Amino acid sequence: MYYSLNHNAPKSTFEHAVRKGLAPDKGLYFPEKISPLNPDFFNQIDDLSAAEIAFEAISQFIGNEIPTTELKRIIQETLNFDFPVVAIEESISTLELFHGPTMAFKDVGARFMARCLGYFNAQNNKEITVLVATSGDTGGAVANGFLGVKGVNVVILYPSGKVSQVQEKQLTTLGQNITALEVDGTFDDCQDMVKKAFLDDELTAQIDLTSANSINVARWLPQMFYFMLAYKQLKSLKKSIVFSVPSGNFGNICAGMVAQQLGFPFEHFIASNNANDVVTRYLATEQYSPKRSIQTISNAMDVGNPSNFVRIQALYNNDFDRLKSNLSGYRFSDENTAQAIDSIYKTSGYIADPHGAVGYLGCKAYLKHNPNTHTVFLETAHPTKFLDVVQPIIPKPIALPPQIQQVMSRPKQAIFIENYNAFKTHLLHS
Ligand SMILES: *Cc1c(COP(=O)(O)O)cnc(C)c1O
């Protein structure tokens, strides 16, 4: 069962938590218990496939709500691409999470959540509408993951003129059960409209709404697979493993910490931040003071008040010292980030995206004081998703991968929305 981190709502099944997103007291859902995996699992891990590892890890969070054969199928379909670890420097590797259909790490969570909802919907005929506000990557991953899922309508709100061309194509060209709303405003305006819709009684009386951001347990938890699959590839090094995670809403790093509590022997985590450094400041001062988000070149991490921070606190029973002994935070400017893209290319020939570059800098900073560890930064998106930043730094043309080429030739379909009333009218009459 799941409980609300606001502690003022009934306990919830997995299905209910997935369907609702947030608890009725507006708290995030959190598993009541996290039980370490059997030591045999770790002894056998070399012989297990990615899907087998993922199944062992996630089944306790789903219980008997999805039958084993169905859950195995869902995992198989979710993980149908690779998660390679690539060596960069002697003590630094990168874990590439961009080999999925939209070339950002959010593909795994979106595909898993979509298939869970699809399974639950096969049992009844209730339609559900998934609302997502996106600053870029989430929209495409959710659109792609949910395409064609029975009984699920997806409505994506994105800020007009403020997402990259590739991102806009990824979220506006699919059709079927996916609708893109181009909002006359900023990402914050999109997010406000979504929040307002969840609180709108007239709307929620007529339509079942849920969210597909990392507040949803079915999007958040499968992210732990990445860390496990990296461990399998790195364990023969026989060194302690430290992950540097470029963080925005802190869902990804928090899932890595769940993997650690399941028994994976990770040494430490690094939260690598851009100018949006609320957690880095918290680790230095023990004061949590959210701020409005600041725009940077690693824009998927432009989050002023990370929604999963409360989950991290819950994982450590609100014990600041315990958290601090397992997590370091560093902040890097846009200038540092651009320089890192350049120096990674010059020293290793590797082309990093701006988010990965922030992660790389986190590894460098940590290694200064902990030279005997092996650090891994998560490469959370393919560099061509941020071509306007990366291409001017890299002295050769960067080719568009086939997934991106394909989508660029399709026509954009979006409905222009000026304000909340237009959004609500659209939801009620479509
Ligand atoms: C979403 C995203 C992040 C941040 O992940 P969180 O789980 O929100 O911390 C980092 N990089 C990229 C490319 C992303 O799309």
The ligand as an ORCA input file, in Angstrom:
! r2SCAN-3c Opt
* xyz 0 1
  C      13.446     15.646    -16.671
  C      14.888     15.774    -16.992
  C      15.866     15.916    -15.986
  C      15.507     16.039    -14.519
  O      15.028     14.848    -13.968
  P      14.261     14.860    -12.551
  O      13.826     13.458    -12.343
  O      13.123     15.817    -12.696
  O      15.251     15.325    -11.532
  C      17.195     15.968    -16.372
  N      17.560     15.933    -17.676
  C      16.651     15.807    -18.672
  C      17.127     15.800    -20.085
  C      15.291     15.725    -18.375
  O      14.401     15.627    -19.377
*
